[in-house]
Amino acid sequence: MQGLMLLVITILVSVSSFTLHAQQTLTIALDPQEVTIPTKDNFPLMADYFAGDSKSAGVLLLHGCSNSRQVFTDLGKTLAQHNMHALALDYRGYGASVSEKFSQRSIKQQAQDIIGYQAEMMKITMFWNGDVFAAHQYLADKISKNRGISVIAIDCAIEQAVALAERMRINALVALTPQMSEMDKERYKNLLDFPVYFIASTHSTDSYNTADELFKWNGDKNSKFQSIKGDRSAYSILRRYPEIAQDIAIWLKTKSLDGRQ
């Protein structure tokens, strides 16, 4: 009897140790790896890479004009939990992708007025389309070749998402509280239809109206629109409603299995 009890205890300890090791391994796997993305002008773009399954699709995460890639830490882990590869980029001039020449914070501190600020920022944003393309190519080398890449864009980043979609086919787009000029809306409307998941706060009037207009224009049957009560920002929505992050991941994973390339 003592021998049997000892055997049972040994098995339980072994199972507990295995479970703990598995949990620790999963946590380590979900933690992002900081990577450097090379550009044509040799500027080092910094990004967080969340590794997925070897046969899974990729998701490119583009932050808004008032934050950095850190806004995507939890969402990136959620995507990795669903076996997708995710790359959260710091735009040139933001987060860790800064230099003496390219720094949104320095420009804001030194600007005398809004006109001066916008003029200096244009010297940075003119690189963004090329930088996003470089990030896309970096992610493309990590994923299964027949799965393709989707994009999640916050606020002003929808402009870069549209520019990327003009350049190449993307699986799907998640537009969180989109901010777009009339010209960018027309560029979007000229794209071939593809699945778009719009998310907007009802009291953020411009963003909500943009999402509503473009959702109604989009002809893909898999597109969807989710409205959130109040005037929450994209970051606030992701932080307040973790179930939305899960829904985004499941929706994107479904789109990656539809055979789009």
N, C-alpha and C positions, 0 to 999 in steps of 0.2 A: 504493500500500500504506500509506504514512504517513497519507494522507487517511482510509483505511478505519479504521486503528487509532485515529485521533483521534476519528472518529465513534463507535466502540465505547466509548471512554473517556468521551466526553461523555454517551452514553446511560446508562452505568453510574453516573456521578456524578449524573445527573438522577434515576435510579431510587432511588439511595441517599438523596438529598435528599428525595424524595417520601416514601419509607418512614419516614425520621426525622421528617418533618413530620407524617405520619399518626399515628405513635406518640405524638408530643408532643400532638397534638390529642386523641387518645383519652384520654391521661392527664388532660389538662385537663378533658375532658368528664366523666370519672368522679369527679373531685374534687368533694366536696359544696359546696353553697352554703349559708352560714349564713343562716337566715331567721327572721323574727319573726312569731309567730302571735298575732293579737289575740284577746282573750277578752271576755266580757260585762262583767267588772269592770275592763277595760283593763289587765290584768296582761300584760306581754310574755313569752310563752313562746318560748324559743329552740329551734331545731331545725336539723338538717342535711337539706338536700334534694338527693337524687341524681336528676338528670334522666334520663328514659327516652325511648323512642320516642313520637312524637306519638299513635300509635294503640294504645299499650300500657296495661296495667292498673297499679294502684298497690299499694304495700305499706307499711303503717304499722308502725313498729318501736317497741316499748314496752320500755324497760329495767326491770330489777328494782329492789328497794329498797336494794341495796347498791352500785349503780353509776350511771352516767349514759349519755347517748347515745353517748359515745365507744366503748362496747363494740361498737357496730354499724358502725364505720367500714369495716372490711374487707367485712362482709356487705353493706352498702349499695352498695359498689362492685361486688360480685359481682352483685347484683340489677340494677344499671345496665348491666353487661356483657351481661345477658340482656334488655336493652331495657325493663325495668320501671322505673317511677318509685318512689322510696323516700323516706320521710320518717321520720327518727329524732328523736323528741321528747325533750327534757329535761323530766321532770316538774316541776311547780311545787315549788320547794324544793330541787331537785337541779341539779347541773351549772351551767349558765349561767342557768337560770330561777330566780334567787334575788333576794331583796330583804332589807331589814332585817326585814320582817315574816315573810317566807317563806324559811326556810333550815334544812334538815335538819341541816346541820353545826353551826350555832349551837345548835339545840335539843339536840343530842346532847352538846355541850360543857357546856351549862348545866344539864342535867337532873340531879337529885339521885338519882333511882332510875328503874327501868323504868316504873313506873306514871306518873310525871310525864312521862317521855319520850313514852309512848304518848298521853297526854292532849293534849300540845302538838302531836304529829304529826297527830292527828285534825283539828286546825284547818287543816292543809294538805291532807290526803288527801280532805277533804270536797269539794275543788274538782276532784279528778282526773277524775271521770267527765265533767264539763263541759269540762275542758281537752282530754281525748282526743277528744271529739266535735268541738271546734273544730279540732283537728289533722286529723281525718278530713275535715272540710269543706274545709279548706285544700288537702289532697291531691286531693280530688274535683275541684277546679277545674283541676288540672294534667293529668288523665288523659282518655283516650277515654271518653265517657259510657256506652258499652255494655260496658265491661270490668270495672268495679267495683274494689273494694279488698279485699285480704287483710290479715291482721294477724300479726305475729310478736311473741310475748310471752314475757318471761323471768321466771321465779320468781313473785313476787307480782303481776306485771303481768297475769297471767291473769284477775284479778278485773276489771280495766278492760276487757279484751277481751270478757269475758262480758257486762259491762254494755253495751258497744257493740253486741254481737250481739243483745241484747234490744231495742235501740232501732232497729236497721236490719239489713238483710241484708248479710252479708259473704261474699266469695268462699270464703275458706278461712282456717284458723288454724294457725299453727305454735306449739306449746306447748313451750318449752324448760325443762326441770326445773321443772314447775309446782308452785306452792305455793298450796294452797287450803284454806279452812275448809270444814266440812261444809255450811254454808249455801250457800257459793259452788258447791260440787259439785252441790247440788240445783238451783240456778239454771241451771247448765250443762245438767243432765239435762232441764230443761224447755224448752230451746231446740229448734227444728226441727233435724234432722240436717243437717250440712254437713261437708265434708272437713276433718279435723284431722290434723296430723302431730305426734305426740307423740315427744319425745326426752328420755330420762332416764338418769341414772347408776344402775347396779344397787345400789351401796352407799349411795346417798342414799335411805334406806328410805321416808320419807314421800313424797318427790317421785315415786319410782319406783312406789309403790303407787297414788298418785293417778293417774299417767299410765296405769297398767295398768287400773285400775278404769274410767276414763272412756273409754279406747279400746274396752274390751269393751262399754261401754254405747252408744257411738256406732254408729249404723246405716248410715252412709254407706260405700259400697263402696270409695271412694277414700281413706279414712282409712288411716293407717299408724302403726306404733310402732317406734322404733329405740332399743335399749338400748345403753349405753356401759359398759364394764367400769370399776369403780372408783367413786369418789365425786366426780368432777369437777363443778365448777360450770358453768353455761351458758357463761360467758365462757371458761373453760378448754377446754370442748368446741369452741367455735368457733375458738379459737386453735390448739389441738392437731390438729384434724381439718378442714383447709380443704376436704376433699372433701365434708364434710357441708354446708358453705355452698353448694357447687355443687349438691348434691342438693336442698337446700331451694329454691334458685332455679329449678331445672328443674321441680320438683313444683309450685311456685306458678305458674309460667308456664303449665303444662299446665292447671291449674285455672282460670286466667283465660281460657283459650280454650274452656272448656266451655260458654260462653254464659250463665253466671250473671250476674245483675244485682243 
